Amino acid sequence: MTGWSQALRAPSMAASDTPTFTGNRGLQVEEKLIFEQDAPGRCGVDLPEPPPHNNRLGGLARCSPIGLPGLSEPQVVRHFTRLSQKNYAIDSGLYPLGSCTMKHNPRLNERLARLAGFADIHPLQPESTVQGALELIDTLAHWLKVLTGMPAVALSPAAGAHGELCGMMTIRAALSAQGDARTRILVPESAHGTNPATAASCGYAIDAIPNNARGRVDLAALKAKLGGDVAALMLTNPNTCGLFEDEIVEIAAAVHAAGAYFYCDGANFNAIVGRVRPADLGIDALHLNLHKTFSTPHGGGGPGSGPVALAAALAPFAPLPWIVHGDAGWRLVEHAEGAAAAAIGRLKGFHGQMGMFVRALAYMMSHGADGLRQVAEDAVLNANYLRVRLADALTQSYPGACMHEVLFDDRFLKDTGVATLDFAKALIDEGFHPMTMYFPLVVHGAVLIEPTETESKASLDQFADTVNALAARATAGDAASFHAAPRLTPRRRLDETGAARKPVLRWRPNAVQRDAAD
Ligand SMILES: *Cc1c(COP(=O)(O)O)cnc(C)c1O
């Protein structure tokens, strides 16, 4: 972020087509970094001089200035208010990012998470003083067990990818307890990048399984790859093409017949929550993204939480701590001994993301079992509504109904000179966050749209009208306007590769941030 300072100081970057004196674009204000607004000696608070006192810091007292910018209170408030408005959020509009389930975060959840009994406790408090918090965690685990049909849930993983790590470490521990060290993990080509990354970080070799013509795992290819050295299959269901793996029961049977475990990436649970229990599909381990399916904020809005549901064969290896109920009430099992002797250890300091637990449980209990089922049904209905509304203008990758997200590719842009990226940038000018682009990798120029159940028909219609209008403009030969997009944002096209490869993470006074990407 600080790498932008040079551009901010030189309004020419953004002002080339901004005909205003200030360089501002209406409510979008060009402003200096907060450190550059420094006026030495200026201060937002006015405290009396402290009375004479004995300095007990000895040689540790600071002798140089502290280096904070001198700012007034209104300057600080305006700066951070403007900064917060530069971000696009689910609170500002439709956020159709496929695979990410950007749904509305009910304010009821926020209200409950802020209750002092949840927000002001500390994980090192004596257990007797946090009985309610421990009971809440256990109640959340209970809901997750009922929804998945699985007997155990590990709650500490801090995100989906962390949950994958937890699941795969658990599988590795179970296999090694059987004296059966296996070396290979099967991962479909359409998988999220975190799946092979997780398998690799657990020391496994990754073997890719191709998709069939229907966008599902090629069962024959899968069977051909199974063998005595395969530790697990990692499969996403519904998969990243937005399709239900309809041969999943047969897939599970084949995996189990080979002595391997079946890991399911449950990031897309929003499509099936309340309708399908993963245990009934033969799944042994599955992570759930509370920040996707159960509406806790994400994408810059808060930490994630990726609990892992485990089958009975894997439960003894679940990471610590475990929460158990005994004569003295709720208690944490923190050491790998007794019943927990086989636990894989800790994955995280303390017990997990408490604020997310409160929000997710509030979401579940306010919806109830029937409401959660309706979440899935409405999410699938909304995605299919968009699928049909966009069917004439865009090219759907796999025909037929989809689950909670719909996958198109760039065939509709063929010979227009417009790429998926240009199309997405034009959508920004229209006030929408773009859909997921270029993922999954199994189709060319992917356009993956997930509206979620929290969008109204009116908002879906406005989005569909916009996408259809843009597609018409692209096919009418107006490539130039797409190449120039976005025109109306504070910055135009950023050197994203440069920003990722050569990030400038620290602001230094008077330094020329020459290498910084805009
Ligand atoms: C989001 C997602 C993940 C990773 O989850 P994080 O919480 O972002 O770590 C894994 N797989 C799929 C299919 C996802 O959509």
The ligand as an ORCA input file, in Angstrom:
! r2SCAN-3c Opt
* xyz 0 1
  C     -11.892    -20.692     -0.297
  C     -11.494    -22.040     -0.724
  C     -10.429    -22.714     -0.105
  C      -9.502    -22.088      0.902
  O     -10.162    -21.553      2.009
  P      -9.516    -20.340      2.833
  O     -10.454    -20.149      3.964
  O      -9.439    -19.187      1.890
  O      -8.147    -20.776      3.274
  C     -10.171    -24.012     -0.493
  N     -10.902    -24.605     -1.467
  C     -11.917    -23.974     -2.091
  C     -12.702    -24.699     -3.143
  C     -12.243    -22.666     -1.754
  O     -13.236    -22.038     -2.389
*
